[in-house]
Amino acid sequence: MKRSPLRNFHIPLSEDLYNRLKEEAGRSKQPATEVARRAIELLLEQRRKSILHDAIASYAAQHAGTVSDLDEELEVASVKHLLSEDEDPQ
């Protein structure tokens, strides 16, 4: 997989945050820039998932009980299927 070129981004850190970052870099034996990059990636991914979850929850709440709601027959069939999987220890 081809990696995108890296871009520099200057972030002023408080003394406390800087020290915590350096401590974590030392513990994990990774450069502080890698620890910071990974932390930012995790935060942004978590935020993306939260936004998606909120959008799905909003859609579900808006359409609950309407024709766009889950088909009752499909719901019953899926519950039966899940219960049968619990009974069948493979």
PyMOL Python script that loads the backbone (N, CA, C, O; Angstrom):
from pymol import cmd

cmd.read_pdbstr("""\
ATOM      1  N   MET A   1       0.844  -1.170   0.000  1.00  0.00           N
ATOM      2  CA  MET A   1       0.000   0.000   0.000  1.00  0.00           C
ATOM      3  C   MET A   1       0.894   1.238   0.000  1.00  0.00           C
ATOM      4  O   MET A   1       1.811   1.350   0.813  1.00  0.00           O
ATOM      5  N   LYS A   2       0.625   2.151  -0.902  1.00  0.00           N
ATOM      6  CA  LYS A   2       1.409   3.381  -1.020  1.00  0.00           C
ATOM      7  C   LYS A   2       1.018   4.344   0.093  1.00  0.00           C
ATOM      8  O   LYS A   2      -0.163   4.626   0.298  1.00  0.00           O
ATOM      9  N   ARG A   3       2.012   4.842   0.804  1.00  0.00           N
ATOM     10  CA  ARG A   3       1.769   5.793   1.889  1.00  0.00           C
ATOM     11  C   ARG A   3       1.766   7.216   1.352  1.00  0.00           C
ATOM     12  O   ARG A   3       2.512   7.555   0.434  1.00  0.00           O
ATOM     13  N   SER A   4       0.919   8.030   1.940  1.00  0.00           N
ATOM     14  CA  SER A   4       0.891   9.442   1.592  1.00  0.00           C
ATOM     15  C   SER A   4       2.145  10.116   2.125  1.00  0.00           C
ATOM     16  O   SER A   4       2.701   9.688   3.136  1.00  0.00           O
ATOM     17  N   PRO A   5       2.589  11.163   1.453  1.00  0.00           N
ATOM     18  CA  PRO A   5       3.747  11.892   1.991  1.00  0.00           C
ATOM     19  C   PRO A   5       3.372  12.506   3.346  1.00  0.00           C
ATOM     20  O   PRO A   5       2.236  12.934   3.551  1.00  0.00           O
ATOM     21  N   LEU A   6       4.336  12.541   4.256  1.00  0.00           N
ATOM     22  CA  LEU A   6       4.087  13.107   5.576  1.00  0.00           C
ATOM     23  C   LEU A   6       4.188  14.619   5.528  1.00  0.00           C
ATOM     24  O   LEU A   6       4.980  15.178   4.769  1.00  0.00           O
ATOM     25  N   ARG A   7       3.382  15.270   6.339  1.00  0.00           N
ATOM     26  CA  ARG A   7       3.396  16.728   6.432  1.00  0.00           C
ATOM     27  C   ARG A   7       3.678  17.094   7.876  1.00  0.00           C
ATOM     28  O   ARG A   7       3.175  16.441   8.791  1.00  0.00           O
ATOM     29  N   ASN A   8       4.456  18.103   8.087  1.00  0.00           N
ATOM     30  CA  ASN A   8       4.749  18.578   9.432  1.00  0.00           C
ATOM     31  C   ASN A   8       3.633  19.495   9.926  1.00  0.00           C
ATOM     32  O   ASN A   8       3.013  20.229   9.156  1.00  0.00           O
ATOM     33  N   PHE A   9       3.398  19.428  11.238  1.00  0.00           N
ATOM     34  CA  PHE A   9       2.347  20.233  11.855  1.00  0.00           C
ATOM     35  C   PHE A   9       2.843  20.613  13.244  1.00  0.00           C
ATOM     36  O   PHE A   9       3.059  19.738  14.081  1.00  0.00           O
ATOM     37  N   HIS A  10       3.022  21.873  13.493  1.00  0.00           N
ATOM     38  CA  HIS A  10       3.551  22.353  14.762  1.00  0.00           C
ATOM     39  C   HIS A  10       2.418  22.487  15.775  1.00  0.00           C
ATOM     40  O   HIS A  10       1.427  23.172  15.520  1.00  0.00           O
ATOM     41  N   ILE A  11       2.568  21.824  16.934  1.00  0.00           N
ATOM     42  CA  ILE A  11       1.558  21.888  17.982  1.00  0.00           C
ATOM     43  C   ILE A  11       2.220  22.308  19.289  1.00  0.00           C
ATOM     44  O   ILE A  11       2.981  21.533  19.869  1.00  0.00           O
ATOM     45  N   PRO A  12       1.945  23.512  19.759  1.00  0.00           N
ATOM     46  CA  PRO A  12       2.482  23.908  21.064  1.00  0.00           C
ATOM     47  C   PRO A  12       1.829  23.055  22.163  1.00  0.00           C
ATOM     48  O   PRO A  12       0.610  22.887  22.177  1.00  0.00           O
ATOM     49  N   LEU A  13       2.636  22.524  23.071  1.00  0.00           N
ATOM     50  CA  LEU A  13       2.138  21.682  24.161  1.00  0.00           C
ATOM     51  C   LEU A  13       2.478  22.325  25.496  1.00  0.00           C
ATOM     52  O   LEU A  13       3.508  22.983  25.647  1.00  0.00           O
ATOM     53  N   SER A  14       1.593  22.120  26.458  1.00  0.00           N
ATOM     54  CA  SER A  14       1.914  22.569  27.814  1.00  0.00           C
ATOM     55  C   SER A  14       3.087  21.729  28.318  1.00  0.00           C
ATOM     56  O   SER A  14       3.353  20.648  27.793  1.00  0.00           O
ATOM     57  N   GLU A  15       3.772  22.223  29.320  1.00  0.00           N
ATOM     58  CA  GLU A  15       4.914  21.494  29.883  1.00  0.00           C
ATOM     59  C   GLU A  15       4.477  20.107  30.366  1.00  0.00           C
ATOM     60  O   GLU A  15       5.174  19.116  30.150  1.00  0.00           O
ATOM     61  N   ASP A  16       3.309  20.052  31.026  1.00  0.00           N
ATOM     62  CA  ASP A  16       2.808  18.777  31.536  1.00  0.00           C
ATOM     63  C   ASP A  16       2.532  17.790  30.404  1.00  0.00           C
ATOM     64  O   ASP A  16       2.945  16.632  30.472  1.00  0.00           O
ATOM     65  N   LEU A  17       1.838  18.245  29.368  1.00  0.00           N
ATOM     66  CA  LEU A  17       1.519  17.362  28.253  1.00  0.00           C
ATOM     67  C   LEU A  17       2.789  16.924  27.529  1.00  0.00           C
ATOM     68  O   LEU A  17       2.910  15.763  27.137  1.00  0.00           O
ATOM     69  N   TYR A  18       3.709  17.820  27.354  1.00  0.00           N
ATOM     70  CA  TYR A  18       4.987  17.493  26.719  1.00  0.00           C
ATOM     71  C   TYR A  18       5.706  16.403  27.516  1.00  0.00           C
ATOM     72  O   TYR A  18       6.197  15.432  26.941  1.00  0.00           O
ATOM     73  N   ASN A  19       5.766  16.566  28.840  1.00  0.00           N
ATOM     74  CA  ASN A  19       6.438  15.577  29.684  1.00  0.00           C
ATOM     75  C   ASN A  19       5.740  14.227  29.641  1.00  0.00           C
ATOM     76  O   ASN A  19       6.398  13.188  29.604  1.00  0.00           O
ATOM     77  N   ARG A  20       4.409  14.235  29.647  1.00  0.00           N
ATOM     78  CA  ARG A  20       3.665  12.967  29.558  1.00  0.00           C
ATOM     79  C   ARG A  20       3.908  12.278  28.221  1.00  0.00           C
ATOM     80  O   ARG A  20       4.038  11.055  28.162  1.00  0.00           O
ATOM     81  N   LEU A  21       3.968  13.062  27.152  1.00  0.00           N
ATOM     82  CA  LEU A  21       4.251  12.511  25.831  1.00  0.00           C
ATOM     83  C   LEU A  21       5.640  11.877  25.799  1.00  0.00           C
ATOM     84  O   LEU A  21       5.806  10.766  25.296  1.00  0.00           O
ATOM     85  N   LYS A  22       6.627  12.575  26.330  1.00  0.00           N
ATOM     86  CA  LYS A  22       7.997  12.045  26.351  1.00  0.00           C
ATOM     87  C   LYS A  22       8.077  10.779  27.217  1.00  0.00           C
ATOM     88  O   LYS A  22       8.779   9.831  26.865  1.00  0.00           O
ATOM     89  N   GLU A  23       7.357  10.764  28.350  1.00  0.00           N
ATOM     90  CA  GLU A  23       7.344   9.576  29.203  1.00  0.00           C
ATOM     91  C   GLU A  23       6.747   8.382  28.470  1.00  0.00           C
ATOM     92  O   GLU A  23       7.286   7.277  28.538  1.00  0.00           O
ATOM     93  N   GLU A  24       5.642   8.600  27.772  1.00  0.00           N
ATOM     94  CA  GLU A  24       5.010   7.513  27.025  1.00  0.00           C
ATOM     95  C   GLU A  24       5.918   7.047  25.895  1.00  0.00           C
ATOM     96  O   GLU A  24       6.009   5.849  25.628  1.00  0.00           O
ATOM     97  N   ALA A  25       6.574   7.963  25.244  1.00  0.00           N
ATOM     98  CA  ALA A  25       7.512   7.591  24.179  1.00  0.00           C
ATOM     99  C   ALA A  25       8.617   6.712  24.748  1.00  0.00           C
ATOM    100  O   ALA A  25       9.011   5.725  24.126  1.00  0.00           O
ATOM    101  N   GLY A  26       9.114   7.061  25.914  1.00  0.00           N
ATOM    102  CA  GLY A  26      10.151   6.259  26.549  1.00  0.00           C
ATOM    103  C   GLY A  26       9.649   4.883  26.932  1.00  0.00           C
ATOM    104  O   GLY A  26      10.327   3.880  26.704  1.00  0.00           O
ATOM    105  N   ARG A  27       8.455   4.833  27.517  1.00  0.00           N
ATOM    106  CA  ARG A  27       7.875   3.534  27.910  1.00  0.00           C
ATOM    107  C   ARG A  27       7.647   2.628  26.708  1.00  0.00           C
ATOM    108  O   ARG A  27       7.910   1.427  26.763  1.00  0.00           O
ATOM    109  N   SER A  28       7.156   3.217  25.626  1.00  0.00           N
ATOM    110  CA  SER A  28       6.825   2.411  24.448  1.00  0.00           C
ATOM    111  C   SER A  28       8.001   2.244  23.489  1.00  0.00           C
ATOM    112  O   SER A  28       7.906   1.546  22.480  1.00  0.00           O
ATOM    113  N   LYS A  29       9.109   2.899  23.826  1.00  0.00           N
ATOM    114  CA  LYS A  29      10.312   2.830  22.976  1.00  0.00           C
ATOM    115  C   LYS A  29      10.017   3.237  21.537  1.00  0.00           C
ATOM    116  O   LYS A  29      10.465   2.601  20.583  1.00  0.00           O
ATOM    117  N   GLN A  30       9.255   4.309  21.413  1.00  0.00           N
ATOM    118  CA  GLN A  30       8.916   4.871  20.107  1.00  0.00           C
ATOM    119  C   GLN A  30       9.223   6.364  20.145  1.00  0.00           C
ATOM    120  O   GLN A  30       9.241   6.963  21.220  1.00  0.00           O
ATOM    121  N   PRO A  31       9.463   6.964  18.998  1.00  0.00           N
ATOM    122  CA  PRO A  31       9.653   8.417  18.978  1.00  0.00           C
ATOM    123  C   PRO A  31       8.376   9.122  19.439  1.00  0.00           C
ATOM    124  O   PRO A  31       7.268   8.651  19.179  1.00  0.00           O
ATOM    125  N   ALA A  32       8.541  10.245  20.118  1.00  0.00           N
ATOM    126  CA  ALA A  32       7.389  11.005  20.595  1.00  0.00           C
ATOM    127  C   ALA A  32       6.476  11.408  19.442  1.00  0.00           C
ATOM    128  O   ALA A  32       5.257  11.467  19.607  1.00  0.00           O
ATOM    129  N   THR A  33       7.055  11.685  18.279  1.00  0.00           N
ATOM    130  CA  THR A  33       6.220  12.059  17.130  1.00  0.00           C
ATOM    131  C   THR A  33       5.300  10.911  16.724  1.00  0.00           C
ATOM    132  O   THR A  33       4.160  11.144  16.322  1.00  0.00           O
ATOM    133  N   GLU A  34       5.788   9.668  16.825  1.00  0.00           N
ATOM    134  CA  GLU A  34       4.957   8.505  16.475  1.00  0.00           C
ATOM    135  C   GLU A  34       3.842   8.319  17.502  1.00  0.00           C
ATOM    136  O   GLU A  34       2.703   8.022  17.142  1.00  0.00           O
ATOM    137  N   VAL A  35       4.177   8.497  18.786  1.00  0.00           N
ATOM    138  CA  VAL A  35       3.157   8.388  19.837  1.00  0.00           C
ATOM    139  C   VAL A  35       2.082   9.459  19.623  1.00  0.00           C
ATOM    140  O   VAL A  35       0.890   9.167  19.720  1.00  0.00           O
ATOM    141  N   ALA A  36       2.494  10.681  19.334  1.00  0.00           N
ATOM    142  CA  ALA A  36       1.545  11.770  19.102  1.00  0.00           C
ATOM    143  C   ALA A  36       0.699  11.504  17.859  1.00  0.00           C
ATOM    144  O   ALA A  36      -0.511  11.727  17.873  1.00  0.00           O
ATOM    145  N   ARG A  37       1.324  11.034  16.795  1.00  0.00           N
ATOM    146  CA  ARG A  37       0.605  10.743  15.547  1.00  0.00           C
ATOM    147  C   ARG A  37      -0.466   9.685  15.803  1.00  0.00           C
ATOM    148  O   ARG A  37      -1.607   9.827  15.363  1.00  0.00           O
ATOM    149  N   ARG A  38      -0.090   8.627  16.517  1.00  0.00           N
ATOM    150  CA  ARG A  38      -1.036   7.541  16.795  1.00  0.00           C
ATOM    151  C   ARG A  38      -2.178   8.031  17.687  1.00  0.00           C
ATOM    152  O   ARG A  38      -3.332   7.648  17.488  1.00  0.00           O
ATOM    153  N   ALA A  39      -1.857   8.877  18.666  1.00  0.00           N
ATOM    154  CA  ALA A  39      -2.897   9.421  19.546  1.00  0.00           C
ATOM    155  C   ALA A  39      -3.900  10.265  18.751  1.00  0.00           C
ATOM    156  O   ALA A  39      -5.106  10.186  18.980  1.00  0.00           O
ATOM    157  N   ILE A  40      -3.398  11.053  17.836  1.00  0.00           N
ATOM    158  CA  ILE A  40      -4.275  11.873  16.997  1.00  0.00           C
ATOM    159  C   ILE A  40      -5.132  10.982  16.103  1.00  0.00           C
ATOM    160  O   ILE A  40      -6.330  11.223  15.953  1.00  0.00           O
ATOM    161  N   GLU A  41      -4.526   9.954  15.507  1.00  0.00           N
ATOM    162  CA  GLU A  41      -5.283   9.022  14.662  1.00  0.00           C
ATOM    163  C   GLU A  41      -6.399   8.353  15.455  1.00  0.00           C
ATOM    164  O   GLU A  41      -7.528   8.246  14.975  1.00  0.00           O
ATOM    165  N   LEU A  42      -6.086   7.905  16.664  1.00  0.00           N
ATOM    166  CA  LEU A  42      -7.096   7.243  17.501  1.00  0.00           C
ATOM    167  C   LEU A  42      -8.226   8.199  17.869  1.00  0.00           C
ATOM    168  O   LEU A  42      -9.399   7.829  17.817  1.00  0.00           O
ATOM    169  N   LEU A  43      -7.872   9.427  18.239  1.00  0.00           N
ATOM    170  CA  LEU A  43      -8.888  10.413  18.582  1.00  0.00           C
ATOM    171  C   LEU A  43      -9.814  10.692  17.399  1.00  0.00           C
ATOM    172  O   LEU A  43     -11.034  10.727  17.555  1.00  0.00           O
ATOM    173  N   LEU A  44      -9.233  10.890  16.226  1.00  0.00           N
ATOM    174  CA  LEU A  44     -10.049  11.206  15.045  1.00  0.00           C
ATOM    175  C   LEU A  44     -10.916  10.021  14.632  1.00  0.00           C
ATOM    176  O   LEU A  44     -12.054  10.214  14.203  1.00  0.00           O
ATOM    177  N   GLU A  45     -10.402   8.805  14.752  1.00  0.00           N
ATOM    178  CA  GLU A  45     -11.197   7.613  14.423  1.00  0.00           C
ATOM    179  C   GLU A  45     -12.341   7.456  15.423  1.00  0.00           C
ATOM    180  O   GLU A  45     -13.467   7.139  15.041  1.00  0.00           O
ATOM    181  N   GLN A  46     -12.046   7.678  16.700  1.00  0.00           N
ATOM    182  CA  GLN A  46     -13.083   7.606  17.729  1.00  0.00           C
ATOM    183  C   GLN A  46     -14.162   8.658  17.457  1.00  0.00           C
ATOM    184  O   GLN A  46     -15.353   8.378  17.592  1.00  0.00           O
ATOM    185  N   ARG A  47     -13.754   9.836  17.083  1.00  0.00           N
ATOM    186  CA  ARG A  47     -14.713  10.906  16.779  1.00  0.00           C
ATOM    187  C   ARG A  47     -15.563  10.561  15.558  1.00  0.00           C
ATOM    188  O   ARG A  47     -16.769  10.807  15.550  1.00  0.00           O
ATOM    189  N   ARG A  48     -14.934   9.988  14.521  1.00  0.00           N
ATOM    190  CA  ARG A  48     -15.679   9.574  13.327  1.00  0.00           C
ATOM    191  C   ARG A  48     -16.731   8.532  13.683  1.00  0.00           C
ATOM    192  O   ARG A  48     -17.867   8.602  13.215  1.00  0.00           O
ATOM    193  N   LYS A  49     -16.349   7.565  14.512  1.00  0.00           N
ATOM    194  CA  LYS A  49     -17.293   6.521  14.924  1.00  0.00           C
ATOM    195  C   LYS A  49     -18.429   7.104  15.753  1.00  0.00           C
ATOM    196  O   LYS A  49     -19.578   6.684  15.616  1.00  0.00           O
ATOM    197  N   SER A  50     -18.115   8.062  16.605  1.00  0.00           N
ATOM    198  CA  SER A  50     -19.133   8.697  17.436  1.00  0.00           C
ATOM    199  C   SER A  50     -20.138   9.457  16.577  1.00  0.00           C
ATOM    200  O   SER A  50     -21.344   9.387  16.813  1.00  0.00           O
ATOM    201  N   ILE A  51     -19.641  10.175  15.590  1.00  0.00           N
ATOM    202  CA  ILE A  51     -20.526  10.922  14.682  1.00  0.00           C
ATOM    203  C   ILE A  51     -21.426   9.956  13.908  1.00  0.00           C
ATOM    204  O   ILE A  51     -22.621  10.208  13.752  1.00  0.00           O
ATOM    205  N   LEU A  52     -20.853   8.852  13.425  1.00  0.00           N
ATOM    206  CA  LEU A  52     -21.639   7.847  12.700  1.00  0.00           C
ATOM    207  C   LEU A  52     -22.683   7.223  13.614  1.00  0.00           C
ATOM    208  O   LEU A  52     -23.835   7.052  13.217  1.00  0.00           O
ATOM    209  N   HIS A  53     -22.291   6.885  14.827  1.00  0.00           N
ATOM    210  CA  HIS A  53     -23.231   6.304  15.792  1.00  0.00           C
ATOM    211  C   HIS A  53     -24.388   7.267  16.048  1.00  0.00           C
ATOM    212  O   HIS A  53     -25.551   6.863  16.047  1.00  0.00           O
ATOM    213  N   ASP A  54     -24.063   8.539  16.266  1.00  0.00           N
ATOM    214  CA  ASP A  54     -25.101   9.540  16.520  1.00  0.00           C
ATOM    215  C   ASP A  54     -26.046   9.681  15.330  1.00  0.00           C
ATOM    216  O   ASP A  54     -27.254   9.830  15.512  1.00  0.00           O
ATOM    217  N   ALA A  55     -25.505   9.634  14.121  1.00  0.00           N
ATOM    218  CA  ALA A  55     -26.345   9.745  12.921  1.00  0.00           C
ATOM    219  C   ALA A  55     -27.280   8.541  12.801  1.00  0.00           C
ATOM    220  O   ALA A  55     -28.457   8.695  12.475  1.00  0.00           O
ATOM    221  N   ILE A  56     -26.755   7.349  13.065  1.00  0.00           N
ATOM    222  CA  ILE A  56     -27.589   6.142  12.994  1.00  0.00           C
ATOM    223  C   ILE A  56     -28.665   6.178  14.071  1.00  0.00           C
ATOM    224  O   ILE A  56     -29.823   5.853  13.808  1.00  0.00           O
ATOM    225  N   ALA A  57     -28.282   6.577  15.290  1.00  0.00           N
ATOM    226  CA  ALA A  57     -29.255   6.655  16.383  1.00  0.00           C
ATOM    227  C   ALA A  57     -30.341   7.674  16.079  1.00  0.00           C
ATOM    228  O   ALA A  57     -31.513   7.443  16.373  1.00  0.00           O
ATOM    229  N   SER A  58     -29.957   8.791  15.496  1.00  0.00           N
ATOM    230  CA  SER A  58     -30.930   9.822  15.136  1.00  0.00           C
ATOM    231  C   SER A  58     -31.897   9.298  14.073  1.00  0.00           C
ATOM    232  O   SER A  58     -33.107   9.499  14.170  1.00  0.00           O
ATOM    233  N   TYR A  59     -31.353   8.629  13.067  1.00  0.00           N
ATOM    234  CA  TYR A  59     -32.197   8.059  12.008  1.00  0.00           C
ATOM    235  C   TYR A  59     -33.162   7.040  12.605  1.00  0.00           C
ATOM    236  O   TYR A  59     -34.351   7.043  12.286  1.00  0.00           O
ATOM    237  N   ALA A  60     -32.647   6.165  13.473  1.00  0.00           N
ATOM    238  CA  ALA A  60     -33.489   5.139  14.084  1.00  0.00           C
ATOM    239  C   ALA A  60     -34.599   5.769  14.917  1.00  0.00           C
ATOM    240  O   ALA A  60     -35.742   5.313  14.878  1.00  0.00           O
ATOM    241  N   ALA A  61     -34.268   6.813  15.668  1.00  0.00           N
ATOM    242  CA  ALA A  61     -35.270   7.474  16.496  1.00  0.00           C
ATOM    243  C   ALA A  61     -36.334   8.164  15.632  1.00  0.00           C
ATOM    244  O   ALA A  61     -37.521   8.123  15.955  1.00  0.00           O
ATOM    245  N   GLN A  62     -35.908   8.787  14.551  1.00  0.00           N
ATOM    246  CA  GLN A  62     -36.845   9.485  13.671  1.00  0.00           C
ATOM    247  C   GLN A  62     -37.791   8.513  12.965  1.00  0.00           C
ATOM    248  O   GLN A  62     -38.950   8.845  12.712  1.00  0.00           O
ATOM    249  N   HIS A  63     -37.299   7.313  12.646  1.00  0.00           N
ATOM    250  CA  HIS A  63     -38.093   6.392  11.841  1.00  0.00           C
ATOM    251  C   HIS A  63     -38.693   5.239  12.631  1.00  0.00           C
ATOM    252  O   HIS A  63     -39.299   4.335  12.056  1.00  0.00           O
ATOM    253  N   ALA A  64     -38.524   5.269  13.961  1.00  0.00           N
ATOM    254  CA  ALA A  64     -39.099   4.213  14.791  1.00  0.00           C
ATOM    255  C   ALA A  64     -40.612   4.185  14.625  1.00  0.00           C
ATOM    256  O   ALA A  64     -41.280   5.214  14.724  1.00  0.00           O
ATOM    257  N   GLY A  65     -41.135   3.006  14.373  1.00  0.00           N
ATOM    258  CA  GLY A  65     -42.581   2.851  14.225  1.00  0.00           C
ATOM    259  C   GLY A  65     -43.121   3.226  12.870  1.00  0.00           C
ATOM    260  O   GLY A  65     -44.333   3.157  12.666  1.00  0.00           O
ATOM    261  N   THR A  66     -42.281   3.620  11.932  1.00  0.00           N
ATOM    262  CA  THR A  66     -42.746   3.974  10.587  1.00  0.00           C
ATOM    263  C   THR A  66     -42.463   2.799   9.652  1.00  0.00           C
ATOM    264  O   THR A  66     -41.926   1.772  10.068  1.00  0.00           O
ATOM    265  N   VAL A  67     -42.832   2.968   8.388  1.00  0.00           N
ATOM    266  CA  VAL A  67     -42.584   1.914   7.407  1.00  0.00           C
ATOM    267  C   VAL A  67     -41.084   1.711   7.174  1.00  0.00           C
ATOM    268  O   VAL A  67     -40.670   0.675   6.652  1.00  0.00           O
ATOM    269  N   SER A  68     -40.274   2.697   7.561  1.00  0.00           N
ATOM    270  CA  SER A  68     -38.820   2.558   7.429  1.00  0.00           C
ATOM    271  C   SER A  68     -38.209   1.788   8.593  1.00  0.00           C
ATOM    272  O   SER A  68     -37.020   1.468   8.577  1.00  0.00           O
ATOM    273  N   ASP A  69     -39.032   1.488   9.610  1.00  0.00           N
ATOM    274  CA  ASP A  69     -38.546   0.745  10.768  1.00  0.00           C
ATOM    275  C   ASP A  69     -38.264  -0.699  10.347  1.00  0.00           C
ATOM    276  O   ASP A  69     -38.643  -1.126   9.256  1.00  0.00           O
ATOM    277  N   LEU A  70     -37.603  -1.430  11.220  1.00  0.00           N
ATOM    278  CA  LEU A  70     -37.247  -2.814  10.924  1.00  0.00           C
ATOM    279  C   LEU A  70     -38.489  -3.646  10.645  1.00  0.00           C
ATOM    280  O   LEU A  70     -39.486  -3.538  11.360  1.00  0.00           O
ATOM    281  N   ASP A  71     -38.435  -4.457   9.634  1.00  0.00           N
ATOM    282  CA  ASP A  71     -39.505  -5.357   9.280  1.00  0.00           C
ATOM    283  C   ASP A  71     -39.719  -6.366  10.415  1.00  0.00           C
ATOM    284  O   ASP A  71     -38.774  -7.035  10.833  1.00  0.00           O
ATOM    285  N   GLU A  72     -40.958  -6.477  10.916  1.00  0.00           N
ATOM    286  CA  GLU A  72     -41.240  -7.342  12.063  1.00  0.00           C
ATOM    287  C   GLU A  72     -40.901  -8.805  11.776  1.00  0.00           C
ATOM    288  O   GLU A  72     -40.337  -9.484  12.634  1.00  0.00           O
ATOM    289  N   GLU A  73     -41.235  -9.295  10.590  1.00  0.00           N
ATOM    290  CA  GLU A  73     -40.937 -10.691  10.259  1.00  0.00           C
ATOM    291  C   GLU A  73     -39.426 -10.926  10.228  1.00  0.00           C
ATOM    292  O   GLU A  73     -38.944 -11.957  10.696  1.00  0.00           O
ATOM    293  N   LEU A  74     -38.704  -9.994   9.691  1.00  0.00           N
ATOM    294  CA  LEU A  74     -37.243 -10.110   9.653  1.00  0.00           C
ATOM    295  C   LEU A  74     -36.671 -10.073  11.063  1.00  0.00           C
ATOM    296  O   LEU A  74     -35.745 -10.821  11.379  1.00  0.00           O
ATOM    297  N   GLU A  75     -37.213  -9.214  11.907  1.00  0.00           N
ATOM    298  CA  GLU A  75     -36.737  -9.127  13.285  1.00  0.00           C
ATOM    299  C   GLU A  75     -36.980 -10.446  14.021  1.00  0.00           C
ATOM    300  O   GLU A  75     -36.089 -10.937  14.714  1.00  0.00           O
ATOM    301  N   VAL A  76     -38.165 -11.019  13.881  1.00  0.00           N
ATOM    302  CA  VAL A  76     -38.480 -12.295  14.530  1.00  0.00           C
ATOM    303  C   VAL A  76     -37.547 -13.394  14.022  1.00  0.00           C
ATOM    304  O   VAL A  76     -37.032 -14.189  14.808  1.00  0.00           O
ATOM    305  N   ALA A  77     -37.334 -13.435  12.724  1.00  0.00           N
ATOM    306  CA  ALA A  77     -36.451 -14.459  12.145  1.00  0.00           C
ATOM    307  C   ALA A  77     -35.023 -14.304  12.651  1.00  0.00           C
ATOM    308  O   ALA A  77     -34.353 -15.299  12.930  1.00  0.00           O
ATOM    309  N   SER A  78     -34.557 -13.081  12.771  1.00  0.00           N
ATOM    310  CA  SER A  78     -33.184 -12.878  13.232  1.00  0.00           C
ATOM    311  C   SER A  78     -33.028 -13.265  14.697  1.00  0.00           C
ATOM    312  O   SER A  78     -32.009 -13.839  15.080  1.00  0.00           O
ATOM    313  N   VAL A  79     -34.020 -12.960  15.514  1.00  0.00           N
ATOM    314  CA  VAL A  79     -33.960 -13.346  16.929  1.00  0.00           C
ATOM    315  C   VAL A  79     -33.967 -14.864  17.048  1.00  0.00           C
ATOM    316  O   VAL A  79     -33.201 -15.432  17.826  1.00  0.00           O
ATOM    317  N   LYS A  80     -34.827 -15.520  16.284  1.00  0.00           N
ATOM    318  CA  LYS A  80     -34.855 -16.992  16.305  1.00  0.00           C
ATOM    319  C   LYS A  80     -33.506 -17.559  15.888  1.00  0.00           C
ATOM    320  O   LYS A  80     -33.014 -18.510  16.496  1.00  0.00           O
ATOM    321  N   HIS A  81     -32.918 -16.988  14.868  1.00  0.00           N
ATOM    322  CA  HIS A  81     -31.611 -17.449  14.396  1.00  0.00           C
ATOM    323  C   HIS A  81     -30.548 -17.282  15.480  1.00  0.00           C
ATOM    324  O   HIS A  81     -29.759 -18.194  15.726  1.00  0.00           O
ATOM    325  N   LEU A  82     -30.529 -16.129  16.119  1.00  0.00           N
ATOM    326  CA  LEU A  82     -29.539 -15.892  17.179  1.00  0.00           C
ATOM    327  C   LEU A  82     -29.743 -16.835  18.348  1.00  0.00           C
ATOM    328  O   LEU A  82     -28.774 -17.335  18.920  1.00  0.00           O
ATOM    329  N   LEU A  83     -30.999 -17.087  18.713  1.00  0.00           N
ATOM    330  CA  LEU A  83     -31.270 -18.023  19.806  1.00  0.00           C
ATOM    331  C   LEU A  83     -30.856 -19.444  19.440  1.00  0.00           C
ATOM    332  O   LEU A  83     -30.367 -20.188  20.290  1.00  0.00           O
ATOM    333  N   SER A  84     -31.048 -19.820  18.194  1.00  0.00           N
ATOM    334  CA  SER A  84     -30.650 -21.182  17.779  1.00  0.00           C
ATOM    335  C   SER A  84     -29.135 -21.322  17.772  1.00  0.00           C
ATOM    336  O   SER A  84     -28.627 -22.416  18.019  1.00  0.00           O
ATOM    337  N   GLU A  85     -28.385 -20.235  17.492  1.00  0.00           N
ATOM    338  CA  GLU A  85     -26.927 -20.296  17.542  1.00  0.00           C
ATOM    339  C   GLU A  85     -26.453 -20.504  18.967  1.00  0.00           C
ATOM    340  O   GLU A  85     -25.466 -21.204  19.190  1.00  0.00           O
ATOM    341  N   ASP A  86     -27.145 -19.902  19.950  1.00  0.00           N
ATOM    342  CA  ASP A  86     -26.777 -20.062  21.350  1.00  0.00           C
ATOM    343  C   ASP A  86     -26.996 -21.493  21.825  1.00  0.00           C
ATOM    344  O   ASP A  86     -26.261 -21.985  22.682  1.00  0.00           O
ATOM    345  N   GLU A  87     -28.007 -22.163  21.270  1.00  0.00           N
ATOM    346  CA  GLU A  87     -28.314 -23.528  21.665  1.00  0.00           C
ATOM    347  C   GLU A  87     -27.416 -24.558  21.014  1.00  0.00           C
ATOM    348  O   GLU A  87     -27.337 -25.685  21.501  1.00  0.00           O
ATOM    349  N   ASP A  88     -26.736 -24.216  19.931  1.00  0.00           N
ATOM    350  CA  ASP A  88     -25.922 -25.151  19.160  1.00  0.00           C
ATOM    351  C   ASP A  88     -24.446 -24.933  19.438  1.00  0.00           C
ATOM    352  O   ASP A  88     -23.775 -24.249  18.666  1.00  0.00           O
ATOM    353  N   PRO A  89     -23.913 -25.506  20.542  1.00  0.00           N
ATOM    354  CA  PRO A  89     -22.481 -25.328  20.804  1.00  0.00           C
ATOM    355  C   PRO A  89     -21.658 -26.200  19.879  1.00  0.00           C
ATOM    356  O   PRO A  89     -21.752 -27.426  19.921  1.00  0.00           O
ATOM    357  N   GLN A  90     -20.856 -25.571  19.049  1.00  0.00           N
ATOM    358  CA  GLN A  90     -20.104 -26.323  18.045  1.00  0.00           C
ATOM    359  C   GLN A  90     -18.753 -26.701  18.550  1.00  0.00           C
ATOM    360  O   GLN A  90     -17.983 -27.340  17.834  1.00  0.00           O
TER     361      GLN A  90
END
""", "prot")
cmd.dss("prot")
cmd.show_as("cartoon", "prot")
cmd.util.cbc("prot")
cmd.orient("prot")
